[in-house]
Amino acid sequence: MCSRRGEGCRTVPLAGHVGFDSLPDQLVNKSVSEGFCFNILCVGETGLGKSTLMDTLFNTKFEGEPATHTQPGVQLRSNTYDLQESNVGLKLTIVSTVGFGDQINKEDSYKPIVEFIDAQFEAYLQEELKIRRVLHTYHDSRIHACLYFIAPTGHSLKSLDLVTMKKLDSKVNIIPIIAKSDAISKSELTKFKIKITSELVSNGVQIYQFPTDDESVAEINGTMNAHLPFAVIGSTEELKIGNKMMKARQYPWGTVQVENEAHCDFVKLREMLIRVNMEDLREQTHSRHYELYRRCKLEEMGFKDTDPDSKPFSLQETYEAKRNEFLGELQKKEEEMRQMFVQRVKEKEAELKEAEKELHEKFDRLKKLHQDEKKKLEDKKKSLDDEVNAFKQRKTAAELLQSQGSQAGGSQTLKRDKEKKNSYCFTVNSAVCCMLHETQVLFGLPVDALFLRNRAGPPFL
């Protein structure tokens, strides 16, 4: 095998027709049977005519809802259509930025666009890395061309446009276009194009350049590169101009023909984008932008082609090196976690010991307090017992005195009662004796000496 074309190869003349000259025809037939896909990203502020230009480019009416200026952030709306022209099928995907430039703070307006483009690259990369790949039936959603719509201010590019194009130039093929170019005069438009080109160069923004390496298209592409950015007008309205129906825009002062190169660059854009360089845009997306993303992604994952000594590095060696590195990091992390665990255990033990010490101190404090309270209670109990005993003694003495007083009072009462009784009996006896004496005297009877003695003595019954 020859390493390069024409190096180490021998030229052998053929004696007759073999047939491999039909190989290009075979590739064409195969490609036509499988169909093609083309993905366009339209970036620009709301109201610049992105949807209208797409309808004009492909001479159809794509479904879509008009966007408002009240979006909270930038959103990307993707629609895929199956188009058929002659016997060639095209799966067209149009991605539009909804709400771009409508926010007060436009600092992060480019981020959703960059994330969307990277997401398509990542999806294709994941499909490539699968063990069982089906790339021949995989729908390629990578963005092939980015039409960046510039507002026809006639002055200079906005900071938002410069920042966004700078973030996108390494990820997608940028084709700048001046939207609604009929809003400024021809002289202003020429100056505006020069101003835009100068600002792009001074800010290091790399836009897509139509290839000039192919002799068949080198001349036309070189001429068209000088016309960038294209000043375009879009319209789906057809007006009768002369004897032909043409796409145009009717104004009070006249008619602007979309396909008239003296009025705008729409025809140039359609020629360069679709009829001449569509395949180159697809190839540039795959070989340049996707390969850059793929290389950076694989390098982040640890894959490389050569070792530090610039020797070839196979995938198996990369896998082994990455595996050993991973195991080493894993072991290191395990050791760090083990040390951290031991350290935490020690800290926890110290905390528990400190807590136990505090509990013991608290227990001793409570125990001492309990003993003091117990002693106070015992002293109080003893005092109360003494008071109770003293009270009992006073009570006993009081009861004794009361009983003695009661006994003395009872004897005096009995004595008084006896004296009263004796006095009463004596009175009665005296009265009886007097009555007997009077009776005896009255009847002349002798007086009994015993009776007389009893008059002065105790009564008897």
C-alpha positions as CSV (number, residue, x, y, z in Angstrom):
1,M,0.0,0.0,0.0
2,C,1.1,3.5,-0.6
3,S,1.1,6.0,2.3
4,R,0.5,8.9,0.0
5,R,-1.1,9.5,-3.3
6,G,1.6,9.0,-6.0
7,E,4.3,7.8,-3.5
8,G,5.3,4.2,-3.6
9,C,2.7,3.4,-6.2
10,R,3.2,2.1,-9.7
11,T,1.2,3.2,-12.7
12,V,-0.1,0.3,-14.7
13,P,-1.8,0.7,-18.1
14,L,-5.0,-1.2,-18.8
15,A,-5.4,-3.3,-21.8
16,G,-9.2,-2.7,-22.0
17,H,-12.3,-1.4,-20.2
18,V,-12.6,-2.7,-16.6
19,G,-15.6,-0.8,-15.3
20,F,-14.5,0.9,-12.1
21,D,-15.0,4.2,-13.8
22,S,-18.7,3.7,-12.9
23,L,-17.9,4.0,-9.2
24,P,-19.0,7.7,-9.0
25,D,-22.3,6.7,-10.6
26,Q,-22.7,4.0,-7.9
27,L,-22.0,6.5,-5.1
28,V,-24.5,8.9,-6.7
29,N,-27.2,6.2,-7.0
30,K,-26.6,5.0,-3.4
31,S,-26.7,8.6,-2.0
32,V,-29.9,9.4,-4.0
33,S,-31.6,6.2,-2.7
34,E,-30.7,7.0,0.9
35,G,-31.5,10.7,0.7
36,F,-29.8,13.6,2.3
37,C,-30.1,15.7,5.4
38,F,-29.4,19.3,6.0
39,N,-29.8,21.3,9.2
40,I,-30.0,25.1,9.3
41,L,-29.8,27.2,12.5
42,C,-31.3,30.7,12.2
43,V,-30.0,33.1,14.8
44,G,-31.3,36.6,15.1
45,E,-33.6,38.9,17.0
46,T,-37.4,38.5,16.8
47,G,-39.0,40.2,13.8
48,L,-36.0,40.1,11.4
49,G,-37.8,37.7,9.0
50,K,-36.1,34.4,9.8
51,S,-39.2,32.2,9.0
52,T,-40.1,34.2,5.9
53,L,-36.6,33.8,4.5
54,M,-36.7,30.0,5.1
55,D,-40.0,29.8,3.2
56,T,-38.6,31.9,0.4
57,L,-35.4,29.8,0.2
58,F,-37.2,26.5,-0.2
59,N,-40.2,27.9,-2.1
60,T,-42.7,26.5,0.4
61,K,-44.7,27.4,3.5
62,F,-43.3,25.8,6.6
63,E,-45.6,25.5,9.6
64,G,-44.8,27.7,12.5
65,E,-46.2,30.1,15.0
66,P,-45.0,33.7,15.2
67,A,-42.9,34.4,18.2
68,T,-43.6,37.2,20.7
69,H,-41.2,39.6,22.4
70,T,-42.2,38.5,25.9
71,Q,-40.1,35.3,26.2
72,P,-38.4,35.0,29.6
73,G,-35.3,33.5,27.9
74,V,-33.9,32.2,24.7
75,Q,-35.5,29.0,23.5
76,L,-34.6,26.9,20.4
77,R,-37.5,25.6,18.3
78,S,-36.6,22.7,16.0
79,N,-38.8,21.4,13.1
80,T,-37.9,18.7,10.6
81,Y,-39.5,18.4,7.1
82,D,-39.2,15.9,4.3
83,L,-38.7,17.6,1.0
84,Q,-38.7,16.1,-2.5
85,E,-37.2,17.7,-5.6
86,S,-37.1,15.6,-8.8
87,N,-35.9,12.2,-7.5
88,V,-33.8,13.6,-4.6
89,G,-35.1,13.5,-1.1
90,L,-34.0,16.0,1.6
91,K,-34.7,15.8,5.3
92,L,-34.5,19.5,6.3
93,T,-34.3,20.6,9.9
94,I,-34.8,24.3,10.7
95,V,-33.8,25.5,14.2
96,S,-34.9,28.9,15.2
97,T,-34.0,31.0,18.2
98,V,-37.1,32.2,19.9
99,G,-36.8,35.2,22.1
100,F,-33.2,36.0,21.1
101,G,-32.3,39.6,22.0
102,D,-35.7,40.3,23.8
103,Q,-34.4,40.3,27.3
104,I,-33.1,43.3,29.3
105,N,-30.0,41.4,30.4
106,K,-28.6,39.7,27.2
107,E,-25.4,38.5,28.8
108,D,-26.2,34.8,28.6
109,S,-28.3,34.8,25.5
110,Y,-25.7,32.8,23.6
111,K,-25.6,29.9,26.1
112,P,-28.8,28.1,25.1
113,I,-27.5,28.1,21.4
114,V,-24.1,26.8,22.4
115,E,-25.6,24.1,24.6
116,F,-28.0,23.0,21.8
117,I,-25.1,22.6,19.3
118,D,-23.0,20.7,21.8
119,A,-26.0,18.5,22.6
120,Q,-26.2,17.4,18.9
121,F,-22.5,16.7,18.8
122,E,-22.8,14.7,22.0
123,A,-25.6,12.6,20.6
124,Y,-23.7,11.8,17.4
125,L,-20.6,11.0,19.5
126,Q,-22.5,8.6,21.7
127,E,-23.9,6.9,18.7
128,E,-20.3,6.5,17.3
129,L,-19.1,5.0,20.6
130,K,-21.8,2.4,20.8
131,I,-20.7,-1.2,20.3
132,R,-23.5,-1.8,17.7
133,R,-23.6,1.4,15.6
134,V,-26.4,2.2,13.2
135,L,-25.0,5.4,11.7
136,H,-26.4,4.6,8.2
137,T,-29.9,5.0,9.7
138,Y,-29.1,7.5,12.4
139,H,-30.7,10.9,11.9
140,D,-27.9,13.4,11.9
141,S,-29.1,16.5,13.9
142,R,-25.7,18.4,13.8
143,I,-26.0,21.9,12.6
144,H,-24.5,22.3,9.1
145,A,-25.1,26.0,8.6
146,C,-25.9,29.0,10.8
147,L,-27.6,31.9,9.2
148,Y,-26.9,34.9,11.5
149,F,-29.4,37.6,10.9
150,I,-28.1,41.1,11.4
151,A,-30.5,44.0,12.0
152,P,-30.3,46.7,9.2
153,T,-29.2,49.5,11.5
154,G,-26.6,50.8,9.0
155,H,-24.2,51.7,11.8
156,S,-22.3,48.8,13.3
157,L,-22.8,45.4,14.9
158,K,-24.3,45.1,18.3
159,S,-22.3,43.7,21.2
160,L,-24.8,40.8,21.4
161,D,-24.0,39.9,17.8
162,L,-20.2,40.0,18.2
163,V,-20.3,38.0,21.4
164,T,-22.6,35.4,20.0
165,M,-20.8,34.9,16.8
166,K,-17.5,34.7,18.7
167,K,-18.9,31.9,20.8
168,L,-20.3,30.0,17.8
169,D,-17.5,30.3,15.2
170,S,-15.7,27.2,16.4
171,K,-18.8,25.1,16.6
172,V,-20.8,25.9,13.4
173,N,-20.4,27.4,9.9
174,I,-21.6,31.0,10.3
175,I,-23.0,32.8,7.3
176,P,-23.8,36.4,8.2
177,I,-26.7,38.0,6.4
178,I,-28.3,41.5,6.7
179,A,-32.0,41.0,7.1
180,K,-34.6,43.3,5.6
181,S,-31.9,45.0,3.6
182,D,-34.6,47.1,1.8
183,A,-34.8,49.2,4.9
184,I,-31.6,51.1,4.1
185,S,-30.3,52.8,1.0
186,K,-27.8,51.2,-1.4
187,S,-24.9,53.5,-0.4
188,E,-25.6,52.9,3.3
189,L,-25.8,49.2,2.6
190,T,-22.3,49.2,1.0
191,K,-20.8,51.1,4.0
192,F,-22.6,48.8,6.4
193,K,-21.1,45.7,4.8
194,I,-17.6,47.1,5.0
195,K,-18.2,48.1,8.6
196,I,-19.4,44.6,9.5
197,T,-16.5,42.9,7.8
198,S,-14.0,45.2,9.6
199,E,-15.6,44.5,13.0
200,L,-15.6,40.8,12.5
201,V,-11.9,40.7,11.5
202,S,-10.9,43.1,14.4
203,N,-12.8,40.9,16.9
204,G,-11.4,37.6,15.6
205,V,-14.7,36.2,14.5
206,Q,-14.2,33.5,11.9
207,I,-17.1,33.2,9.5
208,Y,-17.6,30.5,6.8
209,Q,-15.6,31.0,3.7
210,F,-16.8,29.3,0.5
211,P,-14.2,26.8,-0.6
212,T,-11.9,27.8,-3.5
213,D,-9.8,24.6,-3.7
214,D,-12.1,23.0,-6.2
215,E,-11.4,24.4,-9.6
216,S,-15.0,23.9,-10.8
217,V,-16.4,26.3,-8.1
218,A,-13.3,28.3,-7.2
219,E,-14.1,31.3,-9.3
220,I,-17.7,31.7,-8.2
221,N,-16.9,31.0,-4.6
222,G,-14.1,33.5,-4.6
223,T,-16.4,36.1,-6.0
224,M,-19.2,35.4,-3.5
225,N,-16.8,35.6,-0.6
226,A,-16.3,39.2,-1.4
227,H,-20.0,39.8,-1.2
228,L,-20.3,38.6,2.4
229,P,-22.4,39.4,4.4
230,F,-25.3,38.9,2.0
231,A,-28.1,41.6,2.1
232,V,-31.3,39.6,1.7
233,I,-35.0,40.2,1.5
234,G,-37.6,37.5,2.0
235,S,-41.2,37.3,0.7
236,T,-43.7,34.6,-0.1
237,E,-46.0,37.0,-1.9
238,E,-46.0,36.7,-5.7
239,L,-46.7,39.7,-7.8
240,K,-47.1,39.9,-11.6
241,I,-44.1,41.9,-13.0
242,G,-44.3,42.1,-16.7
243,N,-45.4,38.8,-18.0
244,K,-44.0,36.8,-15.0
245,M,-45.2,36.0,-11.5
246,M,-42.3,36.8,-9.2
247,K,-41.7,36.9,-5.4
248,A,-41.6,40.6,-4.4
249,R,-42.6,43.1,-1.8
250,Q,-45.0,45.9,-2.8
251,Y,-44.3,49.3,-1.3
252,P,-46.0,52.7,-1.9
253,W,-42.9,53.9,-3.7
254,G,-42.3,50.8,-5.7
255,T,-41.7,47.0,-5.8
256,V,-38.7,45.1,-4.5
257,Q,-38.0,41.9,-6.4
258,V,-36.6,39.2,-4.2
259,E,-34.9,37.3,-7.0
260,N,-33.5,40.4,-8.7
261,E,-29.8,40.6,-7.9
262,A,-29.9,44.4,-8.4
263,H,-32.3,44.6,-5.5
264,C,-30.8,42.1,-3.0
265,D,-28.4,39.2,-2.6
266,F,-31.1,36.5,-2.1
267,V,-30.1,34.7,-5.3
268,K,-26.5,34.7,-4.3
269,L,-27.4,33.2,-0.8
270,R,-29.5,30.5,-2.4
271,E,-26.8,29.6,-4.9
272,M,-24.0,29.4,-2.3
273,L,-26.0,27.8,0.4
274,I,-28.0,25.2,-1.5
275,R,-26.9,24.7,-5.1
276,V,-23.1,24.9,-4.8
277,N,-21.8,24.4,-1.2
278,M,-24.4,22.4,0.7
279,E,-22.2,19.3,0.6
280,D,-19.2,21.3,1.7
281,L,-21.1,22.7,4.6
282,R,-22.0,19.1,5.7
283,E,-18.3,18.1,5.2
284,Q,-17.0,21.0,7.2
285,T,-19.4,20.3,10.0
286,H,-18.2,16.7,10.2
287,S,-14.5,17.1,9.6
288,R,-13.8,20.4,11.4
289,H,-16.4,21.3,14.0
290,Y,-17.4,17.8,15.1
291,E,-13.9,16.5,15.0
292,L,-12.8,19.4,17.3
293,Y,-15.6,18.6,19.7
294,R,-14.8,14.9,19.5
295,R,-11.1,15.4,20.1
296,C,-11.7,17.7,23.1
297,K,-14.2,15.3,24.6
298,L,-12.1,12.2,24.2
299,E,-9.1,14.1,25.7
300,E,-11.2,15.0,28.7
301,M,-12.1,11.3,29.0
302,G,-8.3,10.5,29.1
303,F,-7.9,9.0,25.6
304,K,-4.9,10.0,23.5
305,D,-3.0,8.9,20.4
306,T,0.6,9.0,21.7
307,D,2.3,8.5,25.0
308,P,4.7,11.2,26.6
309,D,7.5,9.8,24.4
310,S,5.4,10.5,21.2
311,K,5.0,6.8,20.6
312,P,1.7,5.3,19.3
313,F,-0.8,4.6,22.1
314,S,-3.3,1.9,21.4
315,L,-6.9,2.0,22.8
316,Q,-6.1,-1.0,25.0
317,E,-3.1,0.7,26.5
318,T,-5.2,3.8,27.0
319,Y,-7.8,1.7,28.7
320,E,-5.3,0.0,30.9
321,A,-3.6,3.3,31.9
322,K,-7.0,4.8,32.6
323,R,-8.0,1.8,34.6
324,N,-4.8,1.8,36.7
325,E,-5.2,5.5,37.2
326,F,-8.8,5.0,38.3
327,L,-7.9,2.2,40.6
328,G,-5.0,4.3,42.1
329,E,-7.4,7.2,42.7
330,L,-10.0,4.8,44.1
331,Q,-7.4,3.3,46.5
332,K,-6.3,6.8,47.5
333,K,-9.8,7.8,48.1
334,E,-10.5,4.7,50.1
335,E,-7.4,5.4,52.3
336,E,-8.5,9.0,52.7
337,M,-12.0,7.9,53.7
338,R,-10.5,5.3,56.1
339,Q,-8.3,8.0,57.7
340,M,-11.2,10.3,57.8
341,F,-13.4,7.6,59.4
342,V,-10.7,6.9,62.0
343,Q,-10.4,10.6,62.7
344,R,-14.1,11.0,63.0
345,V,-14.3,7.9,65.3
346,K,-11.6,9.5,67.6
347,E,-13.4,12.8,67.6
348,K,-16.6,11.0,68.4
349,E,-15.0,9.1,71.2
350,A,-13.5,12.3,72.6
351,E,-17.0,13.9,72.4
352,L,-18.5,10.9,74.2
353,K,-15.9,10.9,76.9
354,E,-16.4,14.6,77.4
355,A,-20.1,14.0,77.5
356,E,-19.6,11.1,80.0
357,K,-17.4,13.3,82.1
358,E,-20.0,16.0,82.1
359,L,-22.7,13.5,83.0
360,H,-20.6,12.2,85.9
361,E,-20.0,15.7,87.2
362,K,-23.7,16.4,86.8
363,F,-24.5,13.2,88.7
364,D,-22.1,14.1,91.5
365,R,-23.6,17.5,91.7
366,L,-27.1,16.1,91.8
367,K,-26.0,13.5,94.3
368,K,-24.5,16.1,96.6
369,L,-27.6,18.3,96.2
370,H,-29.7,15.3,97.1
371,Q,-27.7,14.6,100.2
372,D,-27.9,18.2,101.3
373,E,-31.7,18.2,100.7
374,K,-31.9,14.9,102.5
375,K,-30.0,16.3,105.5
376,K,-32.1,19.4,105.6
377,L,-35.2,17.2,105.5
378,E,-33.9,15.0,108.3
379,D,-33.1,18.0,110.4
380,K,-36.5,19.4,109.8
381,K,-38.0,16.1,110.6
382,K,-36.1,15.9,113.9
383,S,-37.2,19.4,114.7
384,L,-40.7,18.5,114.0
385,D,-40.4,15.3,116.1
386,D,-39.1,17.4,119.0
387,E,-41.9,19.8,118.6
388,V,-44.4,16.9,118.6
389,N,-42.9,15.4,121.7
390,A,-42.9,18.7,123.5
391,F,-46.5,19.2,122.4
392,K,-47.4,15.7,123.7
393,Q,-45.7,16.5,127.0
394,R,-47.6,19.8,127.3
395,K,-50.8,18.0,126.4
396,T,-50.2,15.3,129.0
397,A,-49.5,17.9,131.7
398,A,-52.6,19.8,130.6
399,E,-54.7,16.7,130.7
400,L,-53.3,15.8,134.2
401,L,-54.0,19.3,135.5
402,Q,-57.4,19.1,134.0
403,S,-58.1,15.7,135.6
404,Q,-56.8,16.9,138.9
405,G,-59.0,20.0,138.7
406,S,-61.9,17.9,137.8
407,Q,-61.4,15.6,140.8
408,A,-61.0,18.5,143.2
409,G,-64.1,20.2,141.9
410,G,-66.1,16.9,142.2
411,S,-65.2,16.3,145.8
412,Q,-66.1,19.9,146.7
413,T,-69.4,19.4,144.9
414,L,-70.1,16.2,146.8
415,K,-69.3,17.9,150.1
416,R,-71.5,20.7,149.3
417,D,-74.3,18.3,148.2
418,K,-73.8,16.3,151.4
419,E,-73.9,19.4,153.5
420,K,-77.0,20.6,151.7
421,K,-78.5,17.2,152.3
422,N,-77.6,17.1,155.9
423,S,-78.9,20.6,156.4
424,Y,-82.1,19.6,154.6
425,C,-82.5,16.5,156.7
426,F,-81.8,18.4,159.9
427,T,-84.4,20.9,159.0
428,V,-86.8,18.1,158.2
429,N,-86.0,16.3,161.4
430,S,-86.3,19.5,163.4
431,A,-89.7,20.2,161.8
432,V,-90.8,16.6,162.5
433,C,-89.6,16.8,166.1
434,C,-91.3,20.0,166.6
435,M,-94.5,18.6,165.3
436,L,-94.1,15.5,167.5
437,H,-93.3,17.6,170.5
438,E,-96.3,19.7,169.9
439,T,-98.4,16.7,169.5
440,Q,-97.1,15.1,172.7
441,V,-97.6,18.4,174.5
442,L,-101.0,18.7,173.0
443,F,-102.1,15.3,174.0
444,G,-100.0,15.2,177.2
445,L,-97.7,12.4,176.1
446,P,-94.0,12.0,177.5
447,V,-91.2,13.2,175.4
448,D,-88.7,10.5,174.1
449,A,-85.1,11.3,175.1
450,L,-83.8,9.6,171.9
451,F,-85.9,11.8,169.8
452,L,-84.6,14.8,171.6
453,R,-81.1,13.7,171.0
454,N,-81.7,13.3,167.3
455,R,-83.0,16.8,166.9
456,A,-79.5,18.1,167.1
457,G,-77.9,15.1,165.3
458,P,-77.9,13.9,161.7
459,P,-81.2,13.2,160.1
460,F,-82.4,9.7,159.9
461,L,-85.1,8.1,157.9
